Amino acid sequence: MGVTKEQTVHVGMGQFTDLKVCHELGIRSVWIDRAGEPLNPNWPPDAELNDLVGLPDLLSVS
């Protein structure tokens, strides 16, 4: 795709299927936690949102 790990941000809802994999691959992650579930401290996301509404602002380059 022509991007580096540093340029990649993965947005997902699953801790095991998204956050753990991002942690293992060394890419940034945004966790969409719609259910208010407790976060596994082994795979902390770079950002956490309740829904996708705030994602554009989070990803915008200033």
N, CA, C and O atoms as a GROMACS GRO file, in nm:
protein
  248
    1MET      N    1   0.082  -0.120   0.000
    1MET     CA    2   0.000   0.000   0.000
    1MET      C    3   0.086   0.126   0.000
    1MET      O    4   0.035   0.236  -0.023
    2GLY      N    5   0.212   0.112   0.024
    2GLY     CA    6   0.299   0.228   0.018
    2GLY      C    7   0.302   0.315   0.141
    2GLY      O    8   0.339   0.432   0.133
    3VAL      N    9   0.265   0.261   0.256
    3VAL     CA   10   0.272   0.337   0.381
    3VAL      C   11   0.356   0.261   0.483
    3VAL      O   12   0.367   0.138   0.476
    4THR      N   13   0.414   0.334   0.575
    4THR     CA   14   0.494   0.272   0.680
    4THR      C   15   0.408   0.243   0.801
    4THR      O   16   0.293   0.286   0.809
    5LYS      N   17   0.464   0.169   0.896
    5LYS     CA   18   0.392   0.143   1.022
    5LYS      C   19   0.361   0.273   1.093
    5LYS      O   20   0.256   0.287   1.155
    6GLU      N   21   0.451   0.368   1.085
    6GLU     CA   22   0.432   0.497   1.152
    6GLU      C   23   0.318   0.578   1.090
    6GLU      O   24   0.260   0.663   1.157
    7GLN      N   25   0.286   0.551   0.966
    7GLN     CA   26   0.178   0.623   0.897
    7GLN      C   27   0.044   0.550   0.908
    7GLN      O   28  -0.057   0.599   0.858
    8THR      N   29   0.044   0.436   0.972
    8THR     CA   30  -0.076   0.351   0.978
    8THR      C   31  -0.148   0.367   1.111
    8THR      O   32  -0.085   0.370   1.217
    9VAL      N   33  -0.280   0.377   1.104
    9VAL     CA   34  -0.366   0.378   1.222
    9VAL      C   35  -0.479   0.279   1.195
    9VAL      O   36  -0.549   0.289   1.095
   10HIS      N   37  -0.496   0.185   1.285
   10HIS     CA   38  -0.603   0.087   1.273
   10HIS      C   39  -0.715   0.126   1.368
   10HIS      O   40  -0.691   0.156   1.485
   11VAL      N   41  -0.837   0.126   1.318
   11VAL     CA   42  -0.955   0.158   1.399
   11VAL      C   43  -1.036   0.030   1.414
   11VAL      O   44  -1.075  -0.031   1.314
   12GLY      N   45  -1.063  -0.010   1.537
   12GLY     CA   46  -1.137  -0.134   1.557
   12GLY      C   47  -1.211  -0.137   1.689
   12GLY      O   48  -1.194  -0.050   1.775
   13MET      N   49  -1.294  -0.241   1.703
   13MET     CA   50  -1.375  -0.256   1.824
   13MET      C   51  -1.331  -0.373   1.912
   13MET      O   52  -1.371  -0.380   2.028
   14GLY      N   53  -1.252  -0.464   1.860
   14GLY     CA   54  -1.215  -0.582   1.937
   14GLY      C   55  -1.080  -0.567   2.005
   14GLY      O   56  -0.984  -0.520   1.944
   15GLN      N   57  -1.073  -0.607   2.130
   15GLN     CA   58  -0.945  -0.599   2.199
   15GLN      C   59  -0.850  -0.706   2.148
   15GLN      O   60  -0.734  -0.678   2.117
   16PHE      N   61  -0.897  -0.829   2.141
   16PHE     CA   62  -0.809  -0.938   2.098
   16PHE      C   63  -0.783  -0.932   1.948
   16PHE      O   64  -0.669  -0.947   1.905
   17THR      N   65  -0.888  -0.910   1.870
   17THR     CA   66  -0.873  -0.912   1.724
   17THR      C   67  -0.816  -0.783   1.667
   17THR      O   68  -0.767  -0.783   1.554
   18ASP      N   69  -0.821  -0.674   1.740
   18ASP     CA   70  -0.770  -0.547   1.690
   18ASP      C   71  -0.652  -0.495   1.772
   18ASP      O   72  -0.542  -0.479   1.719
   19LEU      N   73  -0.674  -0.468   1.899
   19LEU     CA   74  -0.570  -0.405   1.980
   19LEU      C   75  -0.448  -0.494   2.000
   19LEU      O   76  -0.335  -0.447   1.991
   20LYS      N   77  -0.470  -0.621   2.026
   20LYS     CA   78  -0.358  -0.714   2.045
   20LYS      C   79  -0.274  -0.723   1.918
   20LYS      O   80  -0.151  -0.720   1.924
   21VAL      N   81  -0.340  -0.734   1.805
   21VAL     CA   82  -0.270  -0.746   1.677
   21VAL      C   83  -0.191  -0.618   1.648
   21VAL      O   84  -0.077  -0.624   1.603
   22CYS      N   85  -0.252  -0.502   1.672
   22CYS     CA   86  -0.182  -0.375   1.651
   22CYS      C   87  -0.057  -0.367   1.739
   22CYS      O   88   0.050  -0.326   1.694
   23HIS      N   89  -0.073  -0.408   1.863
   23HIS     CA   90   0.040  -0.408   1.956
   23HIS      C   91   0.153  -0.498   1.902
   23HIS      O   92   0.270  -0.459   1.903
   24GLU      N   93   0.116  -0.617   1.856
   24GLU     CA   94   0.216  -0.711   1.803
   24GLU      C   95   0.283  -0.659   1.676
   24GLU      O   96   0.401  -0.684   1.654
   25LEU      N   97   0.208  -0.588   1.592
   25LEU     CA   98   0.262  -0.537   1.465
   25LEU      C   99   0.331  -0.402   1.480
   25LEU      O  100   0.402  -0.358   1.390
   26GLY      N  101   0.310  -0.336   1.593
   26GLY     CA  102   0.372  -0.206   1.615
   26GLY      C  103   0.305  -0.093   1.541
   26GLY      O  104   0.371   0.004   1.503
   27ILE      N  105   0.173  -0.104   1.520
   27ILE     CA  106   0.102   0.006   1.455
   27ILE      C  107   0.006   0.071   1.555
   27ILE      O  108  -0.037   0.009   1.652
   28ARG      N  109  -0.025   0.197   1.530
   28ARG     CA  110  -0.113   0.272   1.619
   28ARG      C  111  -0.256   0.221   1.608
   28ARG      O  112  -0.298   0.169   1.505
   29SER      N  113  -0.330   0.238   1.717
   29SER     CA  114  -0.468   0.189   1.718
   29SER      C  115  -0.562   0.289   1.784
   29SER      O  116  -0.524   0.362   1.876
   30VAL      N  117  -0.684   0.289   1.734
   30VAL     CA  118  -0.794   0.363   1.794
   30VAL      C  119  -0.900   0.260   1.828
   30VAL      O  120  -0.946   0.187   1.740
   31TRP      N  121  -0.937   0.253   1.954
   31TRP     CA  122  -1.036   0.157   2.000
   31TRP      C  123  -1.171   0.224   2.009
   31TRP      O  124  -1.186   0.326   2.077
   32ILE      N  125  -1.270   0.167   1.940
   32ILE     CA  126  -1.408   0.215   1.949
   32ILE      C  127  -1.478   0.127   2.052
   32ILE      O  128  -1.514   0.012   2.024
   33ASP      N  129  -1.497   0.182   2.171
   33ASP     CA  130  -1.554   0.107   2.283
   33ASP      C  131  -1.700   0.149   2.304
   33ASP      O  132  -1.730   0.231   2.390
   34ARG      N  133  -1.788   0.093   2.225
   34ARG     CA  134  -1.930   0.126   2.233
   34ARG      C  135  -1.998   0.064   2.356
   34ARG      O  136  -2.099   0.115   2.403
   35ALA      N  137  -1.941  -0.044   2.407
   35ALA     CA  138  -2.005  -0.117   2.517
   35ALA      C  139  -1.953  -0.078   2.654
   35ALA      O  140  -2.007  -0.123   2.755
   36GLY      N  141  -1.849   0.005   2.661
   36GLY     CA  142  -1.793   0.044   2.789
   36GLY      C  143  -1.724  -0.071   2.860
   36GLY      O  144  -1.726  -0.078   2.983
   37GLU      N  145  -1.663  -0.160   2.784
   37GLU     CA  146  -1.597  -0.276   2.846
   37GLU      C  147  -1.461  -0.238   2.905
   37GLU      O  148  -1.397  -0.144   2.858
   38PRO      N  149  -1.417  -0.311   3.006
   38PRO     CA  150  -1.287  -0.282   3.066
   38PRO      C  151  -1.174  -0.312   2.967
   38PRO      O  152  -1.178  -0.410   2.894
   39LEU      N  153  -1.077  -0.226   2.968
   39LEU     CA  154  -0.963  -0.237   2.876
   39LEU      C  155  -0.858  -0.331   2.931
   39LEU      O  156  -0.822  -0.323   3.049
   40ASN      N  157  -0.809  -0.418   2.847
   40ASN     CA  158  -0.696  -0.504   2.884
   40ASN      C  159  -0.570  -0.418   2.884
   40ASN      O  160  -0.534  -0.364   2.780
   41PRO      N  161  -0.503  -0.403   2.997
   41PRO     CA  162  -0.386  -0.315   3.005
   41PRO      C  163  -0.266  -0.364   2.923
   41PRO      O  164  -0.171  -0.288   2.903
   42ASN      N  165  -0.270  -0.487   2.875
   42ASN     CA  166  -0.159  -0.538   2.794
   42ASN      C  167  -0.159  -0.482   2.652
   42ASN      O  168  -0.055  -0.485   2.585
   43TRP      N  169  -0.273  -0.431   2.606
   43TRP     CA  170  -0.284  -0.381   2.469
   43TRP      C  171  -0.348  -0.243   2.466
   43TRP      O  172  -0.454  -0.227   2.406
   44PRO      N  173  -0.288  -0.144   2.528
   44PRO     CA  174  -0.353  -0.012   2.533
   44PRO      C  175  -0.358   0.053   2.394
   44PRO      O  176  -0.259   0.050   2.320
   45PRO      N  177  -0.472   0.109   2.358
   45PRO     CA  178  -0.482   0.180   2.231
   45PRO      C  179  -0.415   0.317   2.242
   45PRO      O  180  -0.393   0.368   2.351
   46ASP      N  181  -0.384   0.374   2.128
   46ASP     CA  182  -0.330   0.510   2.126
   46ASP      C  183  -0.440   0.612   2.153
   46ASP      O  184  -0.413   0.722   2.202
   47ALA      N  185  -0.563   0.575   2.121
   47ALA     CA  186  -0.678   0.661   2.150
   47ALA      C  187  -0.800   0.572   2.169
   47ALA      O  188  -0.805   0.459   2.121
   48GLU      N  189  -0.898   0.624   2.241
   48GLU     CA  190  -1.021   0.550   2.267
   48GLU      C  191  -1.140   0.643   2.246
   48GLU      O  192  -1.142   0.757   2.293
   49LEU      N  193  -1.239   0.593   2.173
   49LEU     CA  194  -1.361   0.670   2.146
   49LEU      C  195  -1.482   0.583   2.176
   49LEU      O  196  -1.474   0.460   2.173
   50ASN      N  197  -1.596   0.646   2.206
   50ASN     CA  198  -1.721   0.574   2.228
   50ASN      C  199  -1.791   0.540   2.098
   50ASN      O  200  -1.868   0.444   2.091
   51ASP      N  201  -1.765   0.619   1.993
   51ASP     CA  202  -1.826   0.597   1.862
   51ASP      C  203  -1.735   0.661   1.756
   51ASP      O  204  -1.628   0.712   1.789
   52LEU      N  205  -1.777   0.658   1.633
   52LEU     CA  206  -1.694   0.709   1.524
   52LEU      C  207  -1.705   0.860   1.502
   52LEU      O  208  -1.634   0.915   1.419
   53VAL      N  209  -1.793   0.927   1.576
   53VAL     CA  210  -1.816   1.069   1.555
   53VAL      C  211  -1.688   1.151   1.569
   53VAL      O  212  -1.663   1.241   1.489
   54GLY      N  213  -1.607   1.122   1.669
   54GLY     CA  214  -1.485   1.200   1.693
   54GLY      C  215  -1.365   1.158   1.611
   54GLY      O  216  -1.259   1.219   1.621
   55LEU      N  217  -1.380   1.054   1.530
   55LEU     CA  218  -1.264   1.000   1.455
   55LEU      C  219  -1.204   1.100   1.356
   55LEU      O  220  -1.082   1.112   1.352
   56PRO      N  221  -1.282   1.172   1.277
   56PRO     CA  222  -1.221   1.268   1.185
   56PRO      C  223  -1.133   1.372   1.254
   56PRO      O  224  -1.024   1.404   1.206
   57ASP      N  225  -1.180   1.425   1.367
   57ASP     CA  226  -1.100   1.523   1.440
   57ASP      C  227  -0.972   1.459   1.495
   57ASP      O  228  -0.865   1.520   1.494
   58LEU      N  229  -0.984   1.337   1.541
   58LEU     CA  230  -0.870   1.265   1.597
   58LEU      C  231  -0.763   1.241   1.491
   58LEU      O  232  -0.643   1.251   1.519
   59LEU      N  233  -0.806   1.211   1.370
   59LEU     CA  234  -0.712   1.177   1.263
   59LEU      C  235  -0.667   1.295   1.178
   59LEU      O  236  -0.576   1.281   1.096
   60SER      N  237  -0.729   1.410   1.197
   60SER     CA  238  -0.693   1.525   1.114
   60SER      C  239  -0.553   1.574   1.148
   60SER      O  240  -0.512   1.576   1.264
   61VAL      N  241  -0.483   1.613   1.046
   61VAL     CA  242  -0.346   1.663   1.061
   61VAL      C  243  -0.353   1.814   1.077
   61VAL      O  244  -0.412   1.884   0.995
   62SER      N  245  -0.293   1.862   1.184
   62SER     CA  246  -0.296   2.007   1.209
   62SER      C  247  -0.181   2.076   1.140
   62SER      O  248  -0.168   2.198   1.150
   0.00000   0.00000   0.00000
